[in-house]
Amino acid sequence: AQRTAAPIAALLRTDTVLDPRLREKSYGEAEGRPQRWLDERFVAPPARGDRLTHDEGLRGAETKEAFARRVYAAMDTITASGGQHQVIVTHGFALTFVIAAWIRMPVTALGYVNFAAGPGSITTLREDDYFRNRQVAELGDVRHLGHR
């Protein structure tokens, strides 16, 4: 994300502001290990019940709730800064919580939410000037990559 943000900031003639709260979810002891290692130990969330504080079976991993609250705190800082246009560069799963925070979805409603967007895609979030309603204007746009 940092390598992506730098050329965008240069193009827009602005500075890059790094906020570690926008990093991807921490999988604790699985960090740096092969995907197979994670797959053998990962405990998927239940279809019903408490998905926010679910223990995925990995020592030191963030719960979905802790991850969401971290990204929400970053979004509180970003939206309070008052910039007319802002570019947020983050990773895939973190994008879900960037969007949810933008539309002010309560953290308690995040158990099943996922806003999926591919690598290099652009999601456009807007707030109208009159009612101050917030919207997801485009999710995962890849036209700039030559995709349809």
Buried (B, 14 or more C-beta within 10 A) or exposed (E): BEEBBEEEBEEEEEEEEEBEBBBBBBBEBBEEEEEEEBEEBBEEBEEEEEBBEBEBBBEEBBBBBEBBBBBBBBBEEBBEEEEEEEBBBBBBBBBBBBBBBBEEBEBEEBBEBEBEBEEEBBBEBEEEEEEEEBEBEBBBBBEEEEEE
